């Protein structure tokens, strides 16, 4: 199979900002990790994983680069594997790239409390997600961090014991479906902010006693 890429691509620095460190296939691969989140049942996950294996083999046969097992190859359904195979891409944690561009480290020198957020706080939060990156930067400076999340997922107890977050607060204030939460976003966020402010106020009051 001939590879037809624009020759100018060889001289382009490609930096991929990605929070995903999963390989392309296997128990921690793209299909096994993210398929169930998108509604894939076990049979569909097995089919997807097999297809990704064929895809990875095709990339290797074409480029002579064995990318399937590389960290980040499973990002965006295998887009990471393509970028690693067909370009000279460097994969970096997305939070690192964004933090550098936003000057986050310098901004943290001016704050007393950090509030960050994530759609679902679960075991993947500690696998390089943006919330963890923010918490690590703040933690180096002794700044407390609050994590607001849409919901708590499997493995969320690991967040409690990690010491990275002083408070983890789901935005939803009652049992509800995703559709109901999306339709009630303004109220839920407003109430979550008020609860957070009350928690901070209680802490300040206790500190002054």
C-alpha positions in Angstrom: 0.0 0.0 0.0 1.5 3.3 -1.0 1.3 6.2 1.3 0.4 9.5 -0.3 0.9 12.4 2.1 1.8 16.0 1.4 5.6 16.1 1.7 5.3 19.4 3.6 3.8 17.5 6.5 7.3 16.1 7.3 8.4 19.6 8.3 5.4 20.4 10.4 5.4 20.2 14.2 2.2 18.4 15.2 1.3 18.6 18.9 -1.8 16.7 19.9 -3.6 17.9 23.1 -5.3 14.8 24.5 -6.5 13.7 27.9 -6.6 10.1 26.8 -3.7 7.7 27.4 -5.5 4.5 26.3 -4.0 2.2 23.7 -5.9 1.4 20.6 -7.1 -2.1 21.6 -7.4 -4.5 24.5 -9.0 -4.3 28.0 -7.9 -0.6 28.3 -8.4 0.2 24.6 -10.7 2.7 23.0 -13.7 0.3 22.5 -13.5 -1.3 26.0 -13.1 2.0 27.8 -15.4 4.3 25.9 -17.8 2.1 24.0 -20.1 1.4 26.9 -20.3 5.1 27.6 -21.7 5.5 24.1 -24.2 2.7 24.4 -22.2 -0.2 23.0 -23.1 -3.6 24.6 -20.4 -6.3 25.2 -20.9 -7.8 21.7 -20.5 -4.4 20.0 -17.4 -3.7 22.1 -15.9 -6.9 20.9 -16.7 -6.1 17.3 -15.3 -2.6 17.7 -12.1 -3.8 19.3 -11.5 -6.3 16.5 -12.1 -3.6 13.9 -9.6 -1.3 15.7 -7.1 -4.2 15.7 -7.4 -4.4 11.9 -7.0 -0.7 11.7 -3.9 -0.7 13.8 -2.4 -3.5 11.8 -3.1 -1.5 8.6 -1.4 1.6 10.0 1.7 -0.4 10.9 1.8 -2.2 7.5 1.6 1.2 5.8 4.0 3.2 7.9 6.2 0.6 9.6 5.2 2.2 12.9 3.7 -0.1 15.6 1.3 2.4 17.2 -1.5 0.3 18.5 -0.1 -0.1 22.0 1.3 3.4 22.4 -0.3 5.6 25.1 -2.9 7.8 23.5 -3.4 5.6 20.3 -7.0 5.1 21.4 -7.8 8.8 21.6 -10.9 9.9 19.7 -11.7 6.3 18.5 -8.2 5.7 17.1 -7.4 9.2 15.8 -4.4 9.1 18.1 -3.1 6.0 16.3 -3.4 7.7 12.9 -1.6 10.9 14.0 1.2 8.8 15.6 1.5 6.7 12.5 1.2 9.1 9.7 2.8 12.2 11.2 5.6 13.1 13.6 3.0 14.0 16.2 3.8 14.4 19.9 0.9 13.6 22.2 0.7 15.9 25.3 -1.8 16.1 28.1 -4.4 18.6 27.0 -4.4 20.3 30.4 -0.6 21.0 30.0 -1.1 22.6 26.6 -4.1 24.7 27.7 -2.4 25.7 31.0 0.7 27.0 29.2 -1.4 28.9 26.6 -3.6 30.4 29.3 -0.7 31.2 31.7 -2.5 29.2 34.4 0.5 28.9 36.7 0.9 32.6 36.9 -2.8 33.2 37.5 -2.8 30.7 40.4 -0.4 33.0 42.2 -3.3 35.4 42.6 -6.1 33.2 44.0 -7.1 31.6 47.3 -9.5 29.0 45.9 -9.8 27.1 42.6 -13.1 25.8 41.3 -12.9 23.3 38.4 -15.4 21.1 36.8 -16.1 17.9 34.9 -19.1 16.3 33.3 -18.8 13.0 35.3 -16.3 12.6 38.1 -15.1 9.0 38.1 -12.0 6.8 38.1 -11.0 8.4 34.7 -10.7 11.8 36.3 -7.4 10.8 37.8 -6.1 9.5 34.5 -4.9 12.9 33.2 -8.2 14.7 32.8 -8.3 18.5 33.0 -9.7 18.6 36.5 -6.8 16.6 37.8 -4.3 18.7 36.0 -5.8 21.9 37.5 -5.8 20.3 40.9 -2.1 19.3 40.7 -1.1 22.8 39.7 -3.1 24.3 42.5 -1.9 21.7 45.0 1.7 22.6 44.4 0.8 26.1 45.7 -1.3 24.9 48.6 -4.5 26.2 47.1 -7.7 24.3 47.9 -9.6 22.9 44.9 -13.4 22.3 44.5 -14.6 20.0 41.8 -18.1 20.6 40.5 -19.4 17.7 38.4 -22.6 16.7 36.6 -22.6 13.3 38.4 -20.4 10.8 40.2 -19.5 7.7 38.3 -17.7 4.4 39.1 -14.5 4.7 41.0 -15.3 8.2 42.2 -14.3 7.2 45.8 -10.7 7.3 44.5 -11.1 11.1 44.2 -12.1 11.4 47.8 -8.9 9.7 49.0 -6.6 11.3 46.4 -6.3 14.5 48.4 -6.4 16.6 45.3 -9.9 18.0 45.9 -11.1 19.5 49.2 -14.7 19.3 48.0 -16.4 17.3 45.3 -19.9 18.5 44.6 -22.3 17.1 42.1 -24.4 19.7 40.3 -27.6 17.7 40.3 -29.7 18.2 43.4 -32.0 15.3 43.0 -32.2 12.0 41.0 -32.8 12.9 37.4 -32.1 11.8 33.8 -29.5 13.4 31.7 -32.2 15.0 29.6 -33.8 16.5 32.6 -30.4 17.8 33.9 -29.6 19.4 30.5 -33.0 21.1 30.4 -32.5 22.5 33.9 -28.9 23.5 33.6 -29.3 27.2 34.6 -31.0 26.4 37.9 -28.7 23.5 38.7 -25.6 25.5 38.2 -26.9 28.5 40.1 -27.9 26.3 43.1 -24.6 24.5 43.0 -22.8 27.8 43.1 -24.9 28.9 46.1 -24.2 25.7 47.9 -20.5 26.1 47.2 -20.5 29.7 48.5 -22.3 28.5 51.7 -19.7 25.8 52.2 -16.9 28.4 51.9 -18.7 30.7 54.2 -19.0 28.0 56.9 -15.3 27.3 56.6 -14.4 31.0 57.0 -16.7 31.3 60.0 -15.2 28.3 61.7 -11.7 29.7 61.0 -12.5 32.9 62.7 -13.8 31.2 65.9 
